[in-house]
Amino acid sequence: MASHPARVITIYSPLQRADLPGLYARVCKALGENAGAPVVCDVTGMTADAVVVDALCRLQLGARHWGCSVRLRNASPDLADLVRLCGLDDVIRPEVLEPAS
């Protein structure tokens, strides 16, 4: 069985708490259109703060609902460390790039 291509979703900076419901709705709509596919969140330039971690947690919950997994693309070392510190690194992981054929 062929694997689904990853769905790439860009999260734009700056991200504020008031942005989270709209971001969640946008992502869940995209997930519903491509259920079962992995989701890659491009977090280029995102700060390492509680709002971003909250957003990633919400996205992970939405992804689980649609049978998807969340991976991070272009996470800063500080953001990766914060995700790890929060104990989320087993469900929100850096993207694993496939070797070129």
KEBA-245645 format. One record per residue: residue number from 1; z negated, x, y of N, C-alpha, C, O in turn. Coordinates in Angstrom, 2 decimals. Layout:
<atoms>
   padren       n.Z       n.X       n.Y      ca.Z      ca.X      ca.Y       c.Z       c.X       c.Y       o.Z       o.X       o.Y
      NUM         Z         X         Y         Z         X         Y         Z         X         Y         Z         X         Y
...
</atoms>
This chain:
<atoms>
   padren       n.Z       n.X       n.Y      ca.Z      ca.X      ca.Y       c.Z       c.X       c.Y       o.Z       o.X       o.Y
        1      0.00      0.84     -1.18      0.00      0.00      0.00      0.00      0.89      1.25     -0.81      1.81      1.34
        2      0.88      0.62      2.19      0.98      1.42      3.40     -0.19      1.11      4.32     -0.64     -0.03      4.40
        3     -0.68      2.13      4.99     -1.78      1.91      5.93     -1.23      1.38      7.24     -0.08      1.64      7.61
        4     -2.06      0.63      7.93     -1.69      0.09      9.23     -1.69      1.21     10.26     -2.53      2.11     10.19
        5     -0.77      1.18     11.22     -0.82      2.18     12.29     -2.03      1.90     13.19     -2.45      0.76     13.33
        6     -2.56      2.94     13.77     -3.71      2.79     14.65     -3.31      2.07     15.94     -2.23      2.29     16.48
        7     -4.18      1.25     16.40     -4.02      0.57     17.69     -4.75      1.42     18.72     -5.95      1.67     18.56
        8     -4.08      1.87     19.76     -4.70      2.71     20.79     -5.06      1.83     21.98     -4.21      1.11     22.51
        9     -6.32      1.90     22.39     -6.81      1.14     23.53     -7.41      2.14     24.52     -8.27      2.94     24.16
       10     -6.95      2.08     25.74     -7.47      2.97     26.77     -8.59      2.27     27.52     -8.45      1.13     27.96
       11     -9.70      2.97     27.65    -10.82      2.46     28.44    -10.81      3.23     29.75    -10.92      4.46     29.76
       12    -10.67      2.52     30.83    -10.51      3.15     32.13    -11.85      3.40     32.81    -12.81      2.65     32.64
       13    -11.88      4.47     33.57    -13.07      4.87     34.30    -12.88      4.54     35.77    -11.74      4.59     36.24
       14    -13.90      4.22     36.51    -15.29      4.11     36.07    -15.53      2.76     35.40    -14.89      1.77     35.72
       15    -16.44      2.74     34.48    -16.79      1.54     33.73    -18.18      1.09     34.18    -19.13      1.87     34.17
       16    -18.27     -0.17     34.57    -19.54     -0.72     35.01    -19.95     -1.84     34.07    -19.12     -2.42     33.38
       17    -21.24     -2.13     34.04    -21.76     -3.16     33.13    -21.02     -4.49     33.30    -20.79     -5.19     32.31
       18    -20.66     -4.85     34.52    -19.95     -6.11     34.77    -18.56     -6.12     34.12    -17.99     -7.19     33.93
       19    -18.01     -4.96     33.79    -16.69     -4.86     33.17    -16.72     -5.14     31.67    -15.68     -5.41     31.07
       20    -17.90     -5.09     31.06    -17.98     -5.14     29.60    -17.46     -6.43     28.98    -16.73     -6.36     27.99
       21    -17.79     -7.62     29.49    -17.25     -8.83     28.85    -15.72     -8.88     28.87    -15.10     -9.27     27.88
       22    -15.10     -8.48     29.98    -13.64     -8.48     30.06    -13.02     -7.46     29.12    -12.02     -7.73     28.47
       23    -13.62     -6.28     29.05    -13.14     -5.25     28.13    -13.24     -5.73     26.69    -12.30     -5.57     25.91
       24    -14.37     -6.33     26.35    -14.56     -6.84     24.99    -13.51     -7.91     24.66    -12.93     -7.90     23.58
       25    -13.26     -8.83     25.60    -12.27     -9.89     25.36    -10.88     -9.29     25.17    -10.14     -9.71     24.28
       26    -10.52     -8.32     26.01     -9.19     -7.68     25.91     -9.02     -6.97     24.57     -7.98     -7.08     23.93
       27    -10.06     -6.26     24.16     -9.98     -5.52     22.91     -9.96     -6.46     21.71     -9.20     -6.25     20.76
       28    -10.79     -7.49     21.73    -10.80     -8.43     20.60     -9.47     -9.16     20.45     -9.05     -9.44     19.33
       29     -8.82     -9.46     21.56     -7.49    -10.08     21.49     -6.51     -9.12     20.81     -5.74     -9.53     19.95
       30     -6.55     -7.86     21.21     -5.67     -6.86     20.60     -5.99     -6.68     19.12     -5.08     -6.53     18.30
       31     -7.28     -6.68     18.76     -7.67     -6.52     17.37     -7.20     -7.69     16.52     -6.74     -7.51     15.39
       32     -7.31     -8.88     17.07     -6.86    -10.07     16.34     -5.38    -10.06     16.05     -4.93    -10.61     15.05
       33     -4.62     -9.43     16.94     -3.17     -9.32     16.74     -2.80     -8.25     15.73     -1.67     -8.22     15.25
       34     -3.73     -7.38     15.40     -3.44     -6.27     14.50     -4.63     -6.04     13.56     -5.04     -4.91     13.33
       35     -5.17     -7.14     13.02     -6.37     -7.07     12.17     -6.19     -6.08     11.02     -5.13     -6.00     10.41
       36     -7.24     -5.35     10.75     -7.25     -4.39      9.65     -6.80     -2.99     10.03     -7.03     -2.04      9.28
       37     -6.18     -2.85     11.18     -5.71     -1.54     11.62     -6.85     -0.76     12.26     -7.74     -1.37     12.86
       38     -6.83      0.56     12.15     -7.83      1.33     12.87     -7.61      1.21     14.38     -6.50      0.97     14.84
       39     -8.69      1.38     15.13     -8.63      1.31     16.58     -9.02      2.66     17.14    -10.08      3.20     16.81
       40     -8.18      3.21     18.00     -8.47      4.47     18.67     -8.72      4.14     20.13     -7.85      3.61     20.81
       41     -9.92      4.46     20.60    -10.27      4.24     22.00    -10.09      5.55     22.75    -10.80      6.53     22.51
       42     -9.14      5.56     23.66     -8.92      6.73     24.50     -9.93      6.67     25.63     -9.86      5.79     26.49
       43    -10.87      7.61     25.62    -11.95      7.63     26.60    -11.82      8.81     27.55    -12.82      9.34     28.04
       44    -10.59      9.23     27.80    -10.34     10.34     28.71    -11.03     10.10     30.05    -10.83      9.07     30.68
       45    -11.83     11.07     30.47    -12.48     10.99     31.77    -13.70     10.11     31.85    -14.28      9.96     32.93
       46    -14.12      9.50     30.74    -15.29      8.64     30.76    -16.56      9.48     30.87    -16.69     10.53     30.24
       47    -17.49      9.01     31.68    -18.76      9.68     31.80    -19.62      9.37     30.58    -19.42      8.37     29.90
       48    -20.56     10.23     30.31    -21.49     10.02     29.20    -22.70      9.27     29.76    -23.64      9.88     30.26
       49    -22.65      7.94     29.66    -23.78      7.15     30.15    -24.00      5.93     29.27    -23.22      5.65     28.36
       50    -25.07      5.21     29.55    -25.46      4.07     28.73    -24.42      2.95     28.76    -24.26      2.25     27.76
       51    -23.72      2.76     29.87    -22.71      1.70     29.96    -21.56      1.99     29.00    -21.09      1.08     28.32
       52    -21.12      3.23     28.94    -20.03      3.59     28.03    -20.48      3.43     26.58    -19.72      2.92     25.76
       53    -21.69      3.85     26.26    -22.19      3.68     24.90    -22.30      2.20     24.56    -21.95      1.80     23.45
       54    -22.77      1.38     25.49    -22.85     -0.06     25.28    -21.46     -0.63     25.01    -21.28     -1.44     24.10
       55    -20.47     -0.20     25.79    -19.09     -0.66     25.59    -18.60     -0.28     24.20    -18.01     -1.11     23.51
       56    -18.84      0.96     23.78    -18.38      1.42     22.47    -19.06      0.64     21.35    -18.43      0.33     20.34
       57    -20.34      0.33     21.52    -21.05     -0.48     20.51    -20.45     -1.87     20.41    -20.25     -2.39     19.31
       58    -20.17     -2.48     21.54    -19.55     -3.81     21.53    -18.18     -3.78     20.86    -17.83     -4.67     20.09
       59    -17.42     -2.73     21.18    -16.10     -2.61     20.57    -16.19     -2.41     19.07    -15.37     -2.93     18.32
       60    -17.18     -1.66     18.62    -17.38     -1.46     17.19    -17.70     -2.78     16.51    -17.19     -3.06     15.42
       61    -18.53     -3.59     17.13    -18.86     -4.91     16.56    -17.62     -5.79     16.46    -17.38     -6.44     15.45
       62    -16.82     -5.79     17.53    -15.57     -6.56     17.50    -14.62     -6.04     16.44    -13.97     -6.82     15.74
       63    -14.53     -4.74     16.32    -13.65     -4.13     15.32    -14.09     -4.52     13.91    -13.25     -4.84     13.07
       64    -15.38     -4.49     13.66    -15.87     -4.89     12.33    -15.48     -6.32     12.00    -15.11     -6.63     10.87
       65    -15.56     -7.19     13.00    -15.20     -8.60     12.79    -13.76     -8.72     12.31    -13.45     -9.58     11.49
       66    -12.88     -7.86     12.81    -11.47     -7.90     12.45    -11.11     -6.92     11.35     -9.93     -6.70     11.08
       67    -12.10     -6.31     10.70    -11.83     -5.40      9.59    -11.27     -4.06     10.03    -10.52     -3.42      9.29
       68    -11.63     -3.63     11.22    -11.12     -2.38     11.78    -12.24     -1.34     11.89    -13.41     -1.66     11.71
       69    -11.85     -0.13     12.17    -12.81      0.93     12.47    -12.45      1.53     13.82    -11.29      1.51     14.23
       70    -13.46      2.06     14.52    -13.25      2.61     15.85    -13.31      4.13     15.78    -14.20      4.70     15.15
       71    -12.36      4.77     16.44    -12.33      6.23     16.58    -12.17      6.54     18.06    -11.55      5.77     18.80
       72    -12.72      7.66     18.49    -12.61      8.08     19.88    -11.56      9.16     20.04    -11.48     10.09     19.24
       73    -10.77      9.03     21.08     -9.78     10.04     21.43    -10.18     10.62     22.79    -10.51      9.88     23.72
       74    -10.14     11.94     22.88    -10.41     12.66     24.13    -11.82     12.45     24.67    -12.02     12.42     25.89
       75    -12.79     12.30     23.78    -14.19     12.20     24.22    -14.67     13.55     24.71    -14.41     14.58     24.07
       76    -15.36     13.56     25.82    -15.93     14.80     26.33    -17.05     15.25     25.38    -17.61     14.42     24.66
       77    -17.37     16.53     25.38    -18.50     16.99     24.56    -19.79     16.23     24.89    -20.59     15.94     24.00
       78    -20.01     15.92     26.18    -21.21     15.19     26.57    -21.23     13.77     25.98    -22.27     13.31     25.53
       79    -20.09     13.10     25.99    -20.03     11.75     25.42    -20.21     11.80     23.91    -20.92     10.97     23.35
       80    -19.58     12.75     23.26    -19.75     12.90     21.81    -21.22     13.18     21.47    -21.74     12.65     20.49
       81    -21.87     14.01     22.27    -23.29     14.30     22.05    -24.15     13.06     22.25    -25.09     12.84     21.49
       82    -23.85     12.25     23.28    -24.62     11.04     23.53    -24.45     10.03     22.39    -25.42      9.40     21.97
       83    -23.23      9.89     21.90    -22.99      9.00     20.76    -23.80      9.47     19.56    -24.40      8.66     18.85
       84    -23.82     10.76     19.34    -24.58     11.34     18.23    -26.09     11.13     18.44    -26.79     10.76     17.50
       85    -26.57     11.36     19.67    -27.98     11.19     19.99    -28.44      9.74     19.75    -29.57      9.51     19.32
       86    -27.56      8.80     20.03    -27.88      7.38     19.83    -27.79      6.97     18.35    -28.08      5.83     18.01
       87    -27.39      7.90     17.49    -27.29      7.59     16.06    -26.06      6.78     15.71    -26.03      6.11     14.68
       88    -25.04      6.84     16.54    -23.83      6.04     16.33    -22.67      6.84     15.76    -21.59      6.30     15.54
       89    -22.88      8.13     15.53    -21.77      8.98     15.11    -21.27      8.67     13.71    -20.21      9.17     13.32
       90    -22.00      7.85     12.94    -21.48      7.48     11.62    -20.55      6.27     11.70    -19.85      5.97     10.73
       91    -20.53      5.55     12.84    -19.63      4.39     12.98    -18.62      4.55     14.11    -17.58      3.90     14.10
       92    -18.92      5.40     15.08    -17.99      5.67     16.18    -17.71      7.16     16.15    -18.49      7.96     16.66
       93    -16.60      7.52     15.55    -16.27      8.92     15.29    -15.08      9.39     16.10    -14.27      8.58     16.56
       94    -14.97     10.71     16.27    -13.75     11.22     16.90    -12.53     10.92     16.03    -12.63     10.85     14.80
       95    -11.42     10.77     16.67    -10.16     10.53     15.95     -9.84     11.73     15.06    -10.03     12.88     15.45
       96     -9.37     11.45     13.87     -8.93     12.49     12.96     -7.41     12.48     12.99     -6.78     11.50     12.59
       97     -6.85     13.56     13.45     -5.39     13.63     13.55     -4.79     14.08     12.23     -5.27     15.02     11.60
       98     -3.76     13.39     11.83     -3.05     13.72     10.60     -2.19     14.96     10.84     -1.57     15.07     11.89
       99     -2.13     15.89      9.88     -1.25     17.04     10.06      0.22     16.61     10.10      0.62     15.66      9.43
      100      1.00     17.32     10.90      2.42     16.98     11.01      3.13     17.29      9.70      2.81     18.28      9.03
      101      4.07     16.45      9.34      4.81     16.63      8.08      5.96     17.58      8.25      6.69     17.85      7.29
</atoms>
